[in-house]
């Protein structure tokens, strides 16, 4: 199922409006629940165990086995316009954040239900809650450097100023280590760890 640019923009804008607190209590509650898994295509996402549904593949995840997540060209284009790369978007999409780290507002999130419990199946299978709306400070895939973590991204609770400063310092050290690695000597092709 292909998603029109207008429908994709509406889904993402809705997620940001809810997250910013600009919509009233009648706004959708999150997480969105996609069942069957193919219904996630409405949001430009696909979770699949055997094939890639959309043209842009991300990473394997899910503790019960390897599930592939892929994203539509429209979803990728939406975020590329906001200075995300494919890699930074993929990393953010599997990050598990639920609240904007700078504002504390709820982000649009979703879960995919792979299998319902019932009958011969005593337990269901559900993916972890993942973000659909990604804060712009994740665009470089360096959120500890680029975001000011005033709020816990998983709980939405306010963080102390001291903890925020420690995270910022950690981010700067991490970015320095990445830069050093990137600019340093690398193994010859064929070398393995």
ZAMARGU-4260 file (C-alpha; in steps of 0.2 Angstrom, whole numbers, plus 5000, padded with zeros to 4 digits):
<rodrens>
0) 5000/5000/5000 | 5008/5017/4995 | 5004/5032/5005 | 5001/5049/4997 | 5012/5063/5002
5) 4997/5072/5009 | 4992/5057/5020 | 5010/5055/5026 | 5012/5074/5030 | 4995/5073/5040
10) 5001/5058/5050 | 5017/5066/5055 | 5010/5083/5058 | 4997/5076/5069 | 5010/5067/5079
15) 5020/5083/5081 | 5004/5093/5086 | 4999/5080/5099 | 5017/5080/5105 | 5018/5099/5106
20) 5002/5099/5117 | 4993/5110/5103 | 4978/5098/5101 | 4965/5095/5114 | 4961/5079/5124
25) 4950/5072/5110 | 4966/5070/5100 | 4972/5052/5096 | 4980/5043/5111 | 4997/5035/5108
30) 5004/5022/5105 | 4994/5018/5088 | 4991/5000/5087 | 4994/4991/5070 | 4986/4974/5068
35) 4988/4965/5057 | 5007/4970/5054 | 5004/4975/5036 | 4993/4990/5042 | 5008/4999/5048
40) 5010/5003/5029 | 4997/5017/5032 | 5011/5026/5042 | 5025/5022/5029 | 5032/5008/5039
45) 5033/4990/5037 | 5038/4976/5050 | 5042/4960/5041 | 5051/4944/5045 | 5055/4938/5027
50) 5054/4952/5015 | 5057/4971/5013 | 5040/4979/5010 | 5046/4996/5006 | 5061/5002/4996
55) 5072/5008/5011 | 5077/4995/5023 | 5083/5000/5041 | 5089/4988/5054 | 5084/4971/5062
60) 5077/4972/5079 | 5065/4963/5090 | 5070/4952/5105 | 5061/4936/5098 | 5070/4936/5082
65) 5076/4946/5067 | 5062/4957/5061 | 5066/4970/5047 | 5059/4987/5047 | 5058/4997/5031
70) 5051/5014/5027 | 5042/5021/5012 | 5050/5034/5000 | 5038/5046/5006 | 5042/5044/5024
75) 5061/5045/5020 | 5058/5061/5010 | 5048/5069/5023 | 5062/5067/5036 | 5076/5071/5023
80) 5068/5088/5021 | 5071/5090/5040 | 5090/5086/5037 | 5089/5068/5042 | 5099/5055/5033
85) 5092/5037/5030 | 5104/5031/5044 | 5099/5044/5056 | 5081/5042/5053 | 5082/5023/5055
90) 5092/5025/5071 | 5079/5036/5078 | 5064/5025/5072 | 5071/5011/5083 | 5076/5022/5098
95) 5061/5018/5108 | 5059/5037/5113 | 5041/5042/5118 | 5043/5060/5124 | 5052/5074/5117
100) 5068/5076/5127 | 5068/5095/5126 | 5049/5099/5129 | 5043/5083/5138 | 5028/5082/5126
105) 5021/5065/5121 | 5027/5060/5104 | 5017/5050/5091 | 5022/5032/5094 | 5016/5015/5088
110) 5016/4996/5092 | 5014/4982/5079 | 5005/4967/5085 | 5012/4951/5076 | 5001/4938/5084
115) 4986/4939/5095 | 4984/4927/5110 | 4970/4915/5110 | 4965/4897/5106 | 4980/4887/5103
120) 4991/4902/5105 | 4992/4906/5124 | 5003/4922/5122 | 5003/4936/5109 | 5018/4944/5101
125) 5020/4963/5100 | 5034/4974/5096 | 5041/4987/5108 | 5033/5004/5107 | 5043/5014/5094
130) 5042/5033/5089 | 5033/5039/5073 | 5037/5057/5076 | 5055/5061/5078 | 5062/5077/5086
135) 5073/5087/5074 | 5088/5086/5086 | 5090/5068/5081 | 5094/5073/5063 | 5112/5070/5064
140) 5110/5054/5075 | 5119/5062/5089 | 5105/5066/5101 | 5116/5067/5116 | 5125/5081/5108
145) 5111/5089/5099 | 5096/5088/5111 | 5095/5096/5127 | 5088/5082/5138 | 5077/5092/5150
150) 5065/5077/5151 | 5067/5058/5151 | 5063/5052/5133 | 5055/5036/5140 | 5045/5043/5154
155) 5043/5062/5151 | 5048/5066/5168 | 5059/5082/5171 | 5077/5079/5173 | 5088/5089/5185
160) 5099/5102/5177 | 5115/5093/5183 | 5109/5077/5174 | 5106/5086/5158 | 5123/5094/5159
165) 5131/5076/5162 | 5121/5070/5147 | 5128/5085/5136 | 5146/5081/5142 | 5143/5063/5138
170) 5137/5068/5121 | 5152/5079/5117 | 5164/5065/5122 | 5154/5052/5112 | 5155/5063/5097
175) 5173/5066/5099 | 5176/5047/5100 | 5166/5045/5084 | 5176/5058/5075 | 5193/5051/5081
180) 5187/5034/5075 | 5181/5041/5058 | 5197/5050/5055 | 5209/5037/5062 | 5217/5022/5054
185) 5205/5008/5049 | 5208/4989/5047 | 5212/4983/5029 | 5198/4975/5019 | 5195/4957/5024
190) 5201/4960/5042 | 5189/4953/5055 | 5186/4957/5073
</rodrens>
